[in-house]
Amino acid sequence: MNLFVAQAQQIEAPEIHYNAIAPVLIVLGAACVSVLLEALLPKHQRWAVQLLLSLVSLVAATGTLILYANSADRPEQGVATLAGVIAVDTPSLFLWGTLLVLAFGSILLIADRSVEPGGAFVAQAAIRPGTVQDRAQATKTGMQTEVFPLTLFALGGMMTFVAANDLLTMFIALEVLSLPLYLLCGLARRRRLLSQEAAVKYFLLGAFASAFFLYGVALLYGYAGSVKLSAIATAAAGTDRSDTLLFAGFGLLVVGLLFKAAVGPFHAWTPDVYQGAPTPVTAFMAACTKVAAFGGILRVLTVAFENTQWEWRGVLYGVAVVSMVIGAVLGLTQTDVKRMIAYSSVAHAGFLLIGSIALVPNGEGVSATMFYLLAYGFTTIAAFGIVSLVRNSDGEATHLSQWAGLAKRSPIVAGTFTFLLLALAGIPLTSGFIGKFVVFSAAIEAGLTPLVVVALVASAVAAFFYLRVIVLMYFSDPATDGPTVTVPGAFTTIAITLGAVVTLVLGLWPTLVLDWAGTGTFLS
């Protein structure tokens, strides 16, 4: 007994830097409180309280992040806390801030009850489409508020994912961010079959990707004797163990990460899920999940595998080319706006992967990729906000033929969407142009000039399907029974305006964000 007491006294509790991880604690704490409110509050009070809690928690988390980032006591190189499993460094703070501001816009789209009366969500995803119960759900005007805690839990998982300093924590965060998204995809009020199909496909393919990720973690643990990223880097720098475990584990691990980032050829879920999910959820996934996935990719490649980049760079080089080609070419064949943007995201994932593998000594590849993530996220949220406004009697009118002559029906909506499409195409005076410019510049400096040439060709091809929509809106006559443009509510208007304004501001004055993104490196 005395021996047990003596051993217990020697065990010291890990030091926890609460001020460093306060943004994550606030978001996850708000998610837990949101679950309790969902169970205890009367139904007519839930929407207002849940929305207020969600927005206040995001503002509070952003405030604590800014305070910590500007604190004189913050170590410049970052701090590892919670027994070293969470690394709070400058890239973590930048990615957290990006996720919080993008989630703010996404929450506004999710909470809107004016574009779709009663909101875009149903109460029970399991009800069979076409039944009496399903039709009754579609006519209800009450907002289903379960989406708020699910969104907060997904956001908390994303924030943990980009700061995870070991692979086991990263896997747990991956599941925390994924499971709520699987549920959210199946809750569309309209087009129930598409929504349920999207949720099932996302879940099944996500389970496969998680299995790849976890098996890769097991192989890397066998190689390094640890799941910590720094320990893997140390073992890769010099060990007598077989490199087969190292590179097999790396390959499986990266497959799981590329799946979440919607990088081709691991993109099969993307067009179906983007099309079938409720549009506010699609906006949240397209913006925030890509930030989380590439944040994890950047940390893994930079901290754990930078010493072996000459072995894996060629593989990711090929993956980036495949992703850009798939996104650009298959995007040309799409007749649905949401599927077109989905394939656009696959092409953009290829561009982002170029920055991720451009590990130049001064860190320009990392900072350029993080800037691209912020710029792409705001543009995407605003674009899906516009998509939700074009409607007919069946709900959203997403077929391209239904967008003919839209500029004659609503010049403001058409003009805003045109600006956002030009940003996605990378036209100057938009954030999309600056994002591509800094990523391609970093790649050229890292010796990836042939890859940049392929990216420029893919960008030119992709620009065609953006311009096709613009021509359709401005130079075609609207059908007499065509869709109408719904007047957006305050929340959707704020989300679209915020996205469009940031897209313009970052295109004209990108220096502030670029400077912040380039001020630090990942903690190793």
RODO-2510 file (C-alpha; in nm, 4 decimals, decimal comma):
residues 524
     n   res          X          Y          Z
     1     m     0,0000     0,0000     0,0000
     2     n     0,2798     0,2395     0,0901
     3     l     0,4526     0,1568    -0,2400
     4     f     0,1350     0,2414    -0,4304
     5     v     0,1040     0,5727    -0,2449
     6     a     0,4662     0,6568    -0,3156
     7     q     0,4227     0,5857    -0,6876
     8     a     0,1051     0,7934    -0,6992
     9     q     0,2869     1,0844    -0,5364
    10     q     0,5523     1,0735    -0,8084
    11     i     0,2928     1,1150    -1,0850
    12     e     0,2506     1,4812    -1,1687
    13     a    -0,0580     1,6190    -1,3380
    14     p     0,0173     1,7631    -1,6824
    15     e     0,0390     2,1396    -1,7030
    16     i    -0,2613     2,2919    -1,8791
    17     h    -0,2418     2,6351    -2,0378
    18     y    -0,6068     2,7294    -2,0126
    19     n    -0,5561     3,0707    -2,1700
    20     a    -0,4048     2,9047    -2,4780
    21     i    -0,6838     2,6522    -2,5346
    22     a    -0,9685     2,8791    -2,4175
    23     p    -1,1215     2,9162    -2,7690
    24     v    -1,1608     2,5382    -2,8039
    25     l    -1,2957     2,5036    -2,4505
    26     i    -1,5530     2,7764    -2,5132
    27     v    -1,6802     2,6167    -2,8356
    28     l    -1,7002     2,2637    -2,6930
    29     g    -1,8481     2,3935    -2,3665
    30     a    -2,1136     2,5839    -2,5600
    31     a    -2,1902     2,2670    -2,7582
    32     c    -2,2525     2,0746    -2,4340
    33     v    -2,4712     2,3537    -2,2946
    34     s    -2,6574     2,3618    -2,6264
    35     v    -2,7450     1,9926    -2,5887
    36     l    -2,8884     2,0581    -2,2422
    37     l    -3,0899     2,3538    -2,3681
    38     e    -3,2285     2,1388    -2,6488
    39     a    -3,3552     1,8935    -2,3883
    40     l    -3,4866     2,1391    -2,1282
    41     l    -3,6214     2,4460    -2,3079
    42     p    -3,9767     2,4687    -2,4468
    43     k    -3,9739     2,4269    -2,8229
    44     h    -4,0854     2,7830    -2,9002
    45     q    -3,7855     2,9263    -2,7106
    46     r    -3,5126     2,7069    -2,8518
    47     w    -3,4330     2,8850    -3,1783
    48     a    -3,3634     3,2250    -3,0230
    49     v    -3,1659     3,0854    -2,7292
    50     q    -2,9651     2,8378    -2,9381
    51     l    -2,8790     3,0997    -3,1983
    52     l    -2,7761     3,3497    -2,9308
    53     l    -2,5622     3,0892    -2,7534
    54     s    -2,3919     2,9847    -3,0767
    55     l    -2,3087     3,3374    -3,1901
    56     v    -2,2000     3,4530    -2,8433
    57     s    -1,9740     3,1507    -2,8034
    58     l    -1,8100     3,2202    -3,1402
    59     v    -1,7566     3,5861    -3,0528
    60     a    -1,6216     3,4948    -2,7074
    61     a    -1,3863     3,2330    -2,8545
    62     t    -1,2610     3,4850    -3,1107
    63     g    -1,2093     3,7442    -2,8382
    64     t    -1,0041     3,5101    -2,6198
    65     l    -0,8020     3,4061    -2,9239
    66     i    -0,7181     3,7688    -3,0067
    67     l    -0,6248     3,8404    -2,6445
    68     y    -0,3949     3,5396    -2,6290
    69     a    -0,2404     3,6092    -2,9693
    70     n    -0,1517     3,9641    -2,8601
    71     s    -0,0425     3,8651    -2,5095
    72     a     0,3129     3,9567    -2,4130
    73     d     0,3424     3,6301    -2,2198
    74     r     0,2726     3,4092    -2,5218
    75     p     0,5823     3,2100    -2,6241
    76     e     0,6795     3,3084    -2,9768
    77     q     0,7416     2,9492    -3,0833
    78     g     0,4120     2,8284    -2,9337
    79     v     0,3216     2,6055    -2,6426
    80     a     0,2320     2,2366    -2,6138
    81     t    -0,0352     2,1699    -2,3536
    82     l    -0,2569     1,8887    -2,2216
    83     a     0,0459     1,6581    -2,1876
    84     g     0,1754     1,7801    -2,5210
    85     v    -0,1168     1,6576    -2,7314
    86     i    -0,2308     2,0087    -2,8340
    87     a     0,0136     2,2540    -2,9929
    88     v    -0,0955     2,6171    -2,9766
    89     d     0,1372     2,7973    -3,2164
    90     t     0,0911     3,0791    -3,4675
    91     p    -0,0494     2,8538    -3,7445
    92     s    -0,2950     2,7053    -3,4920
    93     l    -0,4127     3,0519    -3,3912
    94     f    -0,4521     3,1582    -3,7548
    95     l    -0,6482     2,8441    -3,8433
    96     w    -0,8639     2,8765    -3,5301
    97     g    -0,9458     3,2350    -3,6210
    98     t    -1,0271     3,1287    -3,9768
    99     l    -1,2580     2,8521    -3,8556
   100     l    -1,4365     3,0807    -3,6093
   101     v    -1,5113     3,3573    -3,8595
   102     l    -1,6196     3,1088    -4,1269
   103     a    -1,8387     2,9276    -3,8746
   104     f    -2,0016     3,2607    -3,7859
   105     g    -2,1156     3,3063    -4,1456
   106     s    -2,2239     2,9423    -4,1658
   107     i    -2,4316     2,9692    -3,8478
   108     l    -2,6115     3,2694    -3,9952
   109     l    -2,7051     3,0677    -4,3059
   110     i    -2,8131     2,7730    -4,0908
   111     a    -3,0302     2,9900    -3,8658
   112     d    -3,2164     3,1693    -4,1468
   113     r    -3,5916     3,0984    -4,1495
   114     s    -3,7010     3,3372    -4,4220
   115     v    -3,5494     3,1841    -4,7364
   116     e    -3,7006     2,8450    -4,6521
   117     p    -3,9975     2,8924    -4,4142
   118     g    -3,9088     2,7046    -4,0976
   119     g    -3,5474     2,6652    -4,2009
   120     a    -3,3764     2,4155    -4,4274
   121     f    -3,3903     2,1236    -4,1814
   122     v    -3,6361     1,8560    -4,0747
   123     a    -3,6893     1,7078    -3,7323
   124     q    -3,6414     1,3404    -3,8162
   125     a    -3,4081     1,2262    -4,0895
   126     a    -3,5354     0,8684    -4,0655
   127     i    -3,8844     0,9382    -4,1977
   128     r    -3,9254     0,7772    -4,5394
   129     p    -3,9395     1,0294    -4,8270
   130     g    -4,2783     1,0741    -4,9920
   131     t    -4,4854     0,9531    -4,6979
   132     v    -4,7566     1,1479    -4,5197
   133     q    -4,5188     1,2157    -4,2304
   134     d    -4,2570     1,3462    -4,4719
   135     r    -4,4996     1,5858    -4,6376
   136     a    -4,6143     1,7035    -4,2954
   137     q    -4,2541     1,7800    -4,1989
   138     a    -4,2026     1,9856    -4,5149
   139     t    -4,4995     2,2083    -4,4299
   140     k    -4,3962     2,2816    -4,0707
   141     t    -4,2686     2,6332    -4,0053
   142     g    -4,0895     2,5624    -3,6785
   143     m    -3,7088     2,5694    -3,6926
   144     q    -3,5338     2,2474    -3,5937
   145     t    -3,2614     2,3560    -3,3527
   146     e    -3,0693     2,0301    -3,3140
   147     v    -2,8413     2,1619    -3,5864
   148     f    -2,6816     2,4186    -3,3537
   149     p    -2,5150     2,1772    -3,1071
   150     l    -2,4168     1,9514    -3,3973
   151     t    -2,2486     2,2446    -3,5729
   152     l    -2,0660     2,3509    -3,2571
   153     f    -1,9396     1,9989    -3,1920
   154     a    -1,8153     1,9745    -3,5509
   155     l    -1,6415     2,3107    -3,5147
   156     g    -1,4791     2,2047    -3,1870
   157     g    -1,3510     1,8895    -3,3557
   158     m    -1,2076     2,0959    -3,6413
   159     m    -1,0265     2,3297    -3,4028
   160     t    -0,8789     2,0366    -3,2130
   161     f    -0,7816     1,8655    -3,5382
   162     v    -0,5646     2,1499    -3,6680
   163     a    -0,3818     2,1800    -3,3342
   164     a    -0,3371     1,8085    -3,2599
   165     n     0,0250     1,7281    -3,1832
   166     d    -0,0130     1,3518    -3,1972
   167     l    -0,1954     1,1206    -3,4333
   168     l    -0,4285     0,9646    -3,1765
   169     t    -0,5658     1,3053    -3,0749
   170     m    -0,5965     1,3892    -3,4424
   171     f    -0,8022     1,0745    -3,5034
   172     i    -1,0375     1,1498    -3,2133
   173     a    -1,0817     1,5058    -3,3405
   174     l    -1,1473     1,3674    -3,6896
   175     e    -1,4361     1,1604    -3,5579
   176     v    -1,5731     1,4474    -3,3485
   177     l    -1,5891     1,6721    -3,6542
   178     s    -1,7165     1,4005    -3,8904
   179     l    -2,0052     1,2397    -3,7022
   180     p    -2,2128     1,5598    -3,6664
   181     l    -2,1600     1,6320    -4,0358
   182     y    -2,2935     1,2878    -4,1312
   183     l    -2,6129     1,3686    -3,9412
   184     l    -2,6447     1,7230    -4,0745
   185     c    -2,6225     1,6030    -4,4346
   186     g    -2,9371     1,3924    -4,3944
   187     l    -3,1611     1,6639    -4,2480
   188     a    -3,2650     1,8535    -4,5628
   189     r    -3,6293     1,9606    -4,5584
   190     r    -3,6557     1,9336    -4,9383
   191     r    -3,5310     1,6587    -5,1721
   192     r    -3,5249     1,4023    -4,8934
   193     l    -3,3969     1,1126    -5,1065
   194     l    -3,0957     1,3126    -5,2217
   195     s    -3,0278     1,4238    -4,8662
   196     q    -3,0438     1,0726    -4,7222
   197     e    -2,8317     0,9373    -5,0058
   198     a    -2,5739     1,2088    -4,9373
   199     a    -2,5616     1,1232    -4,5678
   200     v    -2,5209     0,7492    -4,6316
   201     k    -2,2473     0,7993    -4,8923
   202     y    -2,0612     1,0437    -4,6723
   203     f    -2,0848     0,8093    -4,3738
   204     l    -1,9733     0,4955    -4,5578
   205     l    -1,6839     0,6587    -4,7417
   206     g    -1,5905     0,8500    -4,4281
   207     a    -1,5736     0,5245    -4,2345
   208     f    -1,3383     0,3792    -4,4953
   209     a    -1,1204     0,6909    -4,4776
   210     s    -1,1106     0,6729    -4,0974
   211     a    -1,0026     0,3090    -4,1214
   212     f    -0,7176     0,4048    -4,3553
   213     f    -0,6156     0,6831    -4,1188
   214     l    -0,6204     0,4587    -3,8108
   215     y    -0,4280     0,1790    -3,9787
   216     g    -0,1684     0,4331    -4,0872
   217     v    -0,1405     0,5493    -3,7249
   218     a    -0,0825     0,1884    -3,6157
   219     l     0,1982     0,1383    -3,8682
   220     l     0,3640     0,4669    -3,7736
   221     y     0,3432     0,3709    -3,4056
   222     g     0,5141     0,0452    -3,4900
   223     y     0,7862     0,2399    -3,6697
   224     a     0,8483     0,5218    -3,4203
   225     g     0,7215     0,3690    -3,0961
   226     s     0,5059     0,6790    -3,0459
   227     v     0,2131     0,8615    -3,2046
   228     k     0,3619     1,2049    -3,1387
   229     l     0,4504     1,3933    -3,4545
   230     s     0,7883     1,5018    -3,3162
   231     a     0,8799     1,1426    -3,2260
   232     i     0,7947     1,0264    -3,5782
   233     a     1,0156     1,3031    -3,7187
   234     t     1,3029     1,1987    -3,4894
   235     a     1,2693     0,8326    -3,5887
   236     a     1,2532     0,9226    -3,9595
   237     a     1,5737     1,1278    -3,9273
   238     g     1,7756     0,8266    -3,8199
   239     t     1,6721     0,4756    -3,7180
   240     d     1,7570     0,1199    -3,8061
   241     r     1,3918     0,0227    -3,8501
   242     s     1,2500    -0,0645    -4,1914
   243     d     1,1259     0,2320    -4,3914
   244     t     0,8434     0,0118    -4,5192
   245     l     0,6474     0,0811    -4,2012
   246     l     0,7180     0,4522    -4,2279
   247     f     0,6024     0,5022    -4,5843
   248     a     0,3164     0,2514    -4,5701
   249     g     0,1890     0,4289    -4,2593
   250     f     0,2376     0,7675    -4,4236
   251     g     0,0451     0,6580    -4,7318
   252     l    -0,2529     0,5279    -4,5363
   253     l    -0,2535     0,8314    -4,3093
   254     v    -0,2499     1,0723    -4,6017
   255     v    -0,5378     0,8893    -4,7724
   256     g    -0,7570     0,9651    -4,4708
   257     l    -0,6497     1,3297    -4,4715
   258     l    -0,6957     1,3736    -4,8468
   259     f    -1,0454     1,2277    -4,8231
   260     k    -1,1502     1,4977    -4,5762
   261     a    -0,9910     1,7637    -4,7937
   262     a    -1,1836     1,6393    -5,1032
   263     v    -0,8615     1,5944    -5,2998
   264     g    -0,8973     1,3838    -5,6151
   265     p    -0,9009     1,0891    -5,6595
   266     f    -1,0370     1,0675    -5,3024
   267     h    -1,3238     1,3002    -5,3861
   268     a    -1,6022     1,0555    -5,4790
   269     w    -1,8270     1,1717    -5,1952
   270     t    -1,7965     1,5418    -5,2748
   271     p    -2,0430     1,6094    -5,5630
   272     d    -2,3206     1,3899    -5,4219
   273     v    -2,2878     1,5247    -5,0675
   274     y    -2,2632     1,8873    -5,1783
   275     q    -2,5754     1,8426    -5,3909
   276     g    -2,7844     1,6462    -5,1409
   277     a    -2,7011     1,8158    -4,8123
   278     p    -2,8938     2,1246    -4,6960
   279     t    -2,7228     2,4195    -4,8626
   280     p    -2,6195     2,5893    -4,5335
   281     v    -2,4522     2,2630    -4,4298
   282     t    -2,2856     2,2395    -4,7709
   283     a    -2,1457     2,5899    -4,7152
   284     f    -2,0179     2,4922    -4,3698
   285     m    -1,8555     2,1754    -4,5033
   286     a    -1,7062     2,3381    -4,8116
   287     a    -1,5438     2,6170    -4,6112
   288     c    -1,4626     2,4861    -4,2638
   289     t    -1,3915     2,1185    -4,3334
   290     k    -1,1380     2,2137    -4,6008
   291     v    -0,9640     2,4478    -4,3551
   292     a    -0,9480     2,1724    -4,0929
   293     a    -0,8290     1,9065    -4,3367
   294     f    -0,5523     2,1155    -4,4881
   295     g    -0,4554     2,2470    -4,1465
   296     g    -0,3979     1,8857    -4,0419
   297     i    -0,2132     1,8085    -4,3656
   298     l     0,0176     2,1066    -4,3180
   299     r     0,1004     2,0079    -3,9599
   300     v     0,1634     1,6409    -4,0425
   301     l     0,3827     1,7150    -4,3448
   302     t     0,5747     1,9955    -4,1761
   303     v     0,6308     1,8487    -3,8287
   304     a     0,6445     1,4722    -3,8815
   305     f     0,7572     1,4187    -4,2399
   306     e     0,9566     1,7220    -4,3492
   307     n     1,2837     1,5248    -4,3288
   308     t     1,1503     1,2678    -4,5760
   309     q     0,9909     1,5083    -4,8216
   310     w     1,2058     1,3915    -5,1105
   311     e     1,0497     1,0460    -5,0819
   312     w     0,6836     1,1521    -5,0689
   313     r     0,6859     1,4778    -5,2638
   314     g     0,6582     1,2998    -5,6011
   315     v     0,3523     1,1044    -5,4875
   316     l     0,1675     1,4148    -5,3700
   317     y     0,2852     1,5899    -5,6849
   318     g     0,0903     1,3336    -5,8870
   319     v    -0,2116     1,3534    -5,6556
   320     a    -0,2254     1,7322    -5,6983
   321     v    -0,2208     1,6951    -6,0782
   322     v    -0,4978     1,4341    -6,0685
   323     s    -0,7107     1,6508    -5,8403
   324     m    -0,6764     1,9576    -6,0609
   325     v    -0,7536     1,7628    -6,3771
   326     i    -1,0570     1,5878    -6,2267
   327     g    -1,1978     1,9105    -6,0854
   328     a    -1,1459     2,1131    -6,4025
   329     v    -1,2538     1,8542    -6,6606
   330     l    -1,5514     1,7000    -6,4798
   331     g    -1,6675     2,0440    -6,3725
   332     l    -1,7268     2,1193    -6,7405
   333     t    -1,9841     1,8405    -6,7679
   334     q    -2,2016     1,9433    -6,4729
   335     t    -2,5521     2,0802    -6,5169
   336     d    -2,6192     2,1396    -6,1450
   337     v    -2,4779     2,4490    -5,9755
   338     k    -2,3988     2,2745    -5,6468
   339     r    -2,2245     1,9854    -5,8231
   340     m    -2,0306     2,2351    -6,0332
   341     i    -1,9043     2,4091    -5,7184
   342     a    -1,8229     2,0653    -5,5745
   343     y    -1,5931     1,9836    -5,8647
   344     s    -1,4561     2,3358    -5,8369
   345     s    -1,3613     2,2520    -5,4767
   346     v    -1,1767     1,9413    -5,5996
   347     a    -0,9716     2,1607    -5,8345
   348     h    -0,9066     2,4100    -5,5549
   349     a    -0,7961     2,1230    -5,3310
   350     g    -0,5316     2,0455    -5,5914
   351     f    -0,4140     2,4076    -5,5823
   352     l    -0,4018     2,3959    -5,2024
   353     l    -0,2034     2,0734    -5,2115
   354     i     0,0601     2,2525    -5,4207
   355     g     0,1115     2,4965    -5,1347
   356     s     0,1142     2,2135    -4,8817
   357     i     0,4045     2,0338    -5,0495
   358     a     0,5988     2,3553    -5,1205
   359     l     0,7884     2,3347    -4,7919
   360     v     1,0350     2,6129    -4,8712
   361     p     1,2777     2,7205    -4,5981
   362     n     1,1049     3,0509    -4,5242
   363     g     0,7639     2,8884    -4,4805
   364     e     0,5939     3,0637    -4,7715
   365     g     0,4137     2,7458    -4,8744
   366     v     0,2452     2,7186    -4,5355
   367     s     0,1482     3,0860    -4,5110
   368     a     0,0247     3,0936    -4,8727
   369     t    -0,1931     2,7860    -4,8161
   370     m    -0,3456     2,9310    -4,5005
   371     f    -0,4259     3,2564    -4,6801
   372     y    -0,5854     3,0579    -4,9640
   373     l    -0,8000     2,8674    -4,7133
   374     l    -0,9316     3,1893    -4,5596
   375     a    -1,0027     3,3494    -4,8971
   376     y    -1,1676     3,0392    -5,0436
   377     g    -1,3815     2,9869    -4,7346
   378     f    -1,5457     3,3305    -4,7425
   379     t    -1,6064     3,3136    -5,1168
   380     t    -1,7640     2,9691    -5,0899
   381     i    -1,9993     3,0579    -4,8050
   382     a    -2,1259     3,3605    -4,9972
   383     a    -2,1660     3,1555    -5,3165
   384     f    -2,3808     2,8917    -5,1455
   385     g    -2,5804     3,1705    -4,9804
   386     i    -2,6636     3,2959    -5,3307
   387     v    -2,7530     2,9424    -5,4466
   388     s    -3,0099     2,9137    -5,1660
   389     l    -3,1982     3,2199    -5,2952
   390     v    -3,2888     3,0914    -5,6444
   391     r    -3,5995     2,8802    -5,5875
   392     n    -3,9066     2,7253    -5,7456
   393     s    -4,2036     2,5384    -5,6005
   394     d    -3,9871     2,2333    -5,5243
   395     g    -3,7215     2,4280    -5,3360
   396     e    -3,3846     2,5396    -5,4661
   397     a    -3,3508     2,5641    -5,8437
   398     t    -2,9979     2,4367    -5,8953
   399     h    -3,0136     2,3167    -6,2562
   400     l    -2,8142     2,5492    -6,4779
   401     s    -3,0980     2,5917    -6,7272
   402     q    -3,3052     2,7479    -6,4505
   403     w    -3,0453     3,0218    -6,4016
   404     a    -3,0940     3,1546    -6,7566
   405     g    -3,1644     3,5268    -6,7611
   406     l    -3,1226     3,5577    -6,3833
   407     a    -2,9676     3,9034    -6,4254
   408     k    -3,2965     4,0299    -6,5675
   409     r    -3,4903     3,8991    -6,2683
   410     s    -3,2445     4,0077    -5,9982
   411     p    -2,9443     4,2139    -6,1092
   412     i    -2,8010     4,2377    -5,7559
   413     v    -2,8016     3,8621    -5,6967
   414     a    -2,6593     3,7926    -6,0428
   415     g    -2,3930     4,0610    -5,9994
   416     t    -2,2856     3,9289    -5,6602
   417     f    -2,2696     3,5710    -5,7869
   418     t    -2,0696     3,6856    -6,0894
   419     f    -1,8146     3,8514    -5,8615
   420     l    -1,7861     3,5354    -5,6499
   421     l    -1,7438     3,3143    -5,9582
   422     l    -1,4689     3,5431    -6,0850
   423     a    -1,2989     3,5072    -5,7470
   424     l    -1,3169     3,1284    -5,7706
   425     a    -1,1675     3,1560    -6,1198
   426     g    -0,8782     3,3640    -5,9841
   427     i    -0,9481     3,6909    -6,1662
   428     p    -0,7456     3,9939    -6,0420
   429     l    -0,8874     4,2298    -5,7769
   430     t    -1,0329     3,9310    -5,5912
   431     s    -0,8972     3,7193    -5,3069
   432     g    -0,8931     3,4183    -5,5393
   433     f    -0,6280     3,5804    -5,7579
   434     i    -0,4058     3,6677    -5,4606
   435     g    -0,4492     3,3177    -5,3157
   436     k    -0,3387     3,1489    -5,6351
   437     f    -0,0566     3,3982    -5,6863
   438     v     0,1030     3,3391    -5,3443
   439     v     0,0610     2,9598    -5,3652
   440     f     0,2095     2,9412    -5,7138
   441     s     0,4941     3,1762    -5,6151
   442     a     0,5838     2,9556    -5,3189
   443     a     0,5709     2,6475    -5,5422
   444     i     0,8048     2,8030    -5,7986
   445     e     1,0488     2,8938    -5,5224
   446     a     1,0345     2,5330    -5,4022
   447     g     1,1220     2,4034    -5,7487
   448     l     0,7719     2,2959    -5,8513
   449     t     0,7486     2,5024    -6,1693
   450     p     0,6088     2,2174    -6,3879
   451     l     0,3320     2,1660    -6,1329
   452     v     0,2495     2,5372    -6,1478
   453     v     0,2225     2,5160    -6,5269
   454     v    -0,0303     2,2329    -6,4921
   455     a    -0,2189     2,4383    -6,2323
   456     l    -0,2377     2,7377    -6,4675
   457     v    -0,3796     2,5213    -6,7451
   458     a    -0,6317     2,3680    -6,5044
   459     s    -0,7293     2,7178    -6,3873
   460     a    -0,7914     2,8238    -6,7470
   461     v    -1,0091     2,5171    -6,8098
   462     a    -1,2018     2,5682    -6,4850
   463     a    -1,2609     2,9332    -6,5721
   464     f    -1,4781     2,8152    -6,8614
   465     f    -1,7518     2,6643    -6,6446
   466     y    -1,7561     2,9744    -6,4238
   467     l    -1,7893     3,1984    -6,7284
   468     r    -2,0593     2,9687    -6,8701
   469     v    -2,2827     3,0483    -6,5739
   470     i    -2,2148     3,4204    -6,6086
   471     v    -2,3030     3,4147    -6,9795
   472     l    -2,6175     3,2162    -6,9008
   473     m    -2,7314     3,4700    -6,6413
   474     y    -2,6692     3,7781    -6,8566
   475     f    -2,7126     3,6750    -7,2186
   476     s    -3,0058     3,4315    -7,2077
   477     d    -3,3742     3,5056    -7,1825
   478     p    -3,5482     3,3898    -6,8644
   479     a    -3,8157     3,1242    -6,8958
   480     t    -4,1706     3,2422    -6,8302
   481     d    -4,2165     2,9749    -6,5649
   482     g    -3,8602     3,0065    -6,4377
   483     p    -3,7581     3,0241    -6,0737
   484     t    -3,7871     3,3310    -5,8562
   485     v    -3,5213     3,4948    -5,6435
   486     t    -3,6242     3,4955    -5,2803
   487     v    -3,5612     3,8130    -5,0850
   488     p    -3,2993     3,7059    -4,8302
   489     g    -3,3522     3,7503    -4,4609
   490     a    -3,1160     3,9472    -4,2409
   491     f    -2,8955     3,6482    -4,1558
   492     t    -2,8453     3,5327    -4,5143
   493     t    -2,7859     3,8924    -4,6246
   494     i    -2,5158     3,9390    -4,3604
   495     a    -2,3460     3,6100    -4,4533
   496     i    -2,3422     3,6892    -4,8269
   497     t    -2,2320     4,0485    -4,7707
   498     l    -1,9553     3,9410    -4,5335
   499     g    -1,8245     3,6851    -4,7816
   500     a    -1,8344     3,9238    -5,0766
   501     v    -1,6728     4,2113    -4,8850
   502     v    -1,3889     3,9931    -4,7524
   503     t    -1,3356     3,8550    -5,1036
   504     l    -1,2940     4,2097    -5,2323
   505     v    -1,0854     4,3380    -4,9398
   506     l    -0,8408     4,0472    -4,9524
   507     g    -0,8076     4,1014    -5,3262
   508     l    -0,7131     4,4672    -5,2790
   509     w    -0,5311     4,4663    -4,9425
   510     p    -0,4067     4,1136    -4,8626
   511     t    -0,0965     4,2262    -4,6728
   512     l    -0,2378     4,2151    -4,3203
   513     v    -0,3599     3,8570    -4,3462
   514     l    -0,0481     3,7412    -4,5316
   515     d     0,1751     3,8965    -4,2670
   516     w    -0,0124     3,7215    -3,9857
   517     a    -0,0073     3,3886    -4,1689
   518     g     0,3687     3,4148    -4,2168
   519     t     0,4728     3,5203    -3,8652
   520     g     0,5297     3,1758    -3,7170
   521     t     0,5909     2,8083    -3,7803
   522     f     0,4432     2,4852    -3,6518
   523     l     0,5668     2,3779    -3,3088
   524     s     0,7838     2,0677    -3,3448
***
